[in-house]
Amino acid sequence: MLLVGTAAAEVQLAANSASQLTRLSIEELAQVEVSSVSRRPERLSDAAAAIYVITREDIRLAGVATLAEALRLAPNLQVARTNAHGYAVSARGFNDTSANKLLVMIDGRTVYTPLHSGVFWDAQDVMLADVERIEVVSGPGGTLWGANAVNGVINILTRPAADTQGTVATLVAGNDERGAALRHGLQLGASAAVRAYARSFRFDQSERADGAAAGDAWKRSQAGFRVDGHRNASAWTLQGDVQDGEARVPGAPTRQVKGANLLARLRHEFDARSGLTVQMYWDQYSRKQPGFFSEDLDTVDIDVQHHWLSDGGHELVWGGGYRHQRDDTRGGALLAFEPARSTLTFANVFAQDTITLGERGKLTIGLKAERNSYTGTEYQPNVRLSWKASEQAMVWAAVSRALRTPSRLDRDFQVFIDLPPPYGGRLLGGPDFTSERLTAYEIGYRGQPNERLSYSVNAFVNDYDRLRSVESNGSGDFVLGNKVKGRSHGIEAWGSLQASDTWRLHAGLSLLRKKLSFEAGSTDPGSASAGANDPRYQLMLRSNWSLPRNLTLNLGLRHVDALPSPAVARYTALDASLGWVVSPSFEVSLSGFNLLDDRHAEFGAAPGRSEFGRHVLLRLTWTL
């Protein structure tokens, strides 16, 4: 896959700077505005949540080439590659290839499938050079973002068109991948700007433990545009993308994935204290796996939000939304969805008030009421309290409720062959399957003791109930039910140190413990932990150096503990990327990944799982 280079202005800045790693100082990073915690812009240092921001510079220095690989830079995520085109991504546990407790958005567009309430990562990507930042919130966000924002929220935000002017061309080649891209941006008068891009890439097939080819090579093409404009107190955005890809599947016909989306957003500021945002998008998606299943999904979503700051110290955000999803999902010889055609609707209203308590404290109270086609109206409340000991130190605590609503798999799924032991019968969707539920308790501290050091430490206890189980229906078959409960707890910590003017270090640690059990009356003969496969801990260390002659060196070391079931051995991976700004119009980088071992597995069951070894990537970027 390809990684598009920086725009001309950015390359010029890099060429003229001997310390390009420090464009954003530790202090400036704390002032970066985020919007995922309170649904309004606020400084990162004021956000009362476990939030990590992946910046555009982080992505460029790491040399990564896909969105999923960029997410590895967040210490509060678990990212595991499953094959040449698949990933399992989660926060705070419950990771799986169809992980369903993490909400992912791209410029405000939710990118989950109602098929299993998860994300098909081979269908989601962005132009990494156009990313402004990726906000990764670990912890529930259901009050503001709704169903499936259970264990976390990933909010991917791209840059305005005015910030991506000029023409950029990129060629990428490696021992596993190759591709090309072209992007052009221009001004449309004094008050508007536009950019358009096109790119294409190919990934070679992965390998199994015995060295045999996995037969999972894939290719993908994507094109899109974004237009931004403003007039007086109003600003608007219109953007869209189209994609077409295919992937080989071992022992089966080629999988095809196609899609298109169009999003429009209007913001109007009535005055310095209040404003209105209206957003609407259409998303069409198609996945064809001959002989297995096919899914055609159309989504229309509208969202309205108003914010208001009162004289009495109240910051109120409120609004509502409606989503209409129509899908046609056809099965094959092994499985089916009944009915094949389905229409799902989600309607919600929400309000969240942040109340100023004296000079240093804030209390946030919020509630979302959301109605869906399966379970009717459900409520997701949230209470947060923060206190700033100084401008550089804040402690916060929260209690939240979040829900994972039923999917087509939970209600309408049918398997035509008997399940393997300890089950034995067929598997059917549960007609009474209800929403999975989380009650979360969190506490955190964010500090910046001096201008060179910042860190964040967060602890949580998550109580789950009504999780998915497999229950006997009394006739030899099994249906999906809600009779698993349990608790998880853990600690997440990360920090950045500006060791010198040209050397910056980043470190991260996550610890997770969980215990799941069946509720009374369950007839599930399997394991209560069957829906999650998580490491007990992860460690991350990154080092960024700015070297003479416009060179940069980035090293990334990560250690992931073993996975219990299916068992995957712990592994340590080292990545490195060397970049050189040759001139204001030409940049070259050479990146190497998984440099410590020949191959290792990250997810899945042996012996059929893929393993990943050393690979290199050469990227050439011209600004024309």
Secondary structure as UniProt FT lines:
FT   HELIX           8..16
FT   HELIX           20..22
FT   HELIX           26..30
FT   STRAND          33..34
FT   TURN            36..38
FT   STRAND          42..43
FT   HELIX           44..46
FT   STRAND          50..55
FT   HELIX           56..62
FT   HELIX           67..70
FT   HELIX           71..73
FT   TURN            75..76
FT   STRAND          78..81
FT   STRAND          87..90
FT   TURN            97..98
FT   STRAND          102..106
FT   TURN            107..108
FT   STRAND          109..110
FT   TURN            114..117
FT   HELIX           121..123
FT   HELIX           128..130
FT   STRAND          131..138
FT   HELIX           142..145
FT   TURN            147..148
FT   STRAND          152..158
FT   HELIX           161..163
FT   STRAND          166..174
FT   STRAND          177..187
FT   TURN            189..190
FT   STRAND          192..203
FT   TURN            209..210
FT   STRAND          218..231
FT   TURN            232..233
FT   STRAND          234..249
FT   TURN            250..251
FT   STRAND          252..271
FT   TURN            272..273
FT   STRAND          274..289
FT   TURN            290..292
FT   STRAND          293..309
FT   TURN            311..312
FT   STRAND          314..330
FT   STRAND          335..337
FT   STRAND          341..357
FT   TURN            358..360
FT   STRAND          361..372
FT   TURN            373..375
FT   STRAND          376..390
FT   TURN            391..392
FT   STRAND          393..404
FT   HELIX           408..412
FT   STRAND          413..415
FT   TURN            421..423
FT   STRAND          427..428
FT   TURN            431..432
FT   STRAND          436..450
FT   TURN            451..452
FT   STRAND          453..472
FT   STRAND          478..500
FT   TURN            501..502
FT   STRAND          503..518
FT   TURN            520..521
FT   TURN            528..531
FT   STRAND          537..547
FT   TURN            548..550
FT   STRAND          551..560
FT   TURN            564..567
FT   STRAND          571..583
FT   TURN            584..585
FT   STRAND          586..593
FT   TURN            595..596
FT   STRAND          599..600
FT   TURN            606..608
FT   STRAND          611..613
FT   STRAND          615..623
//
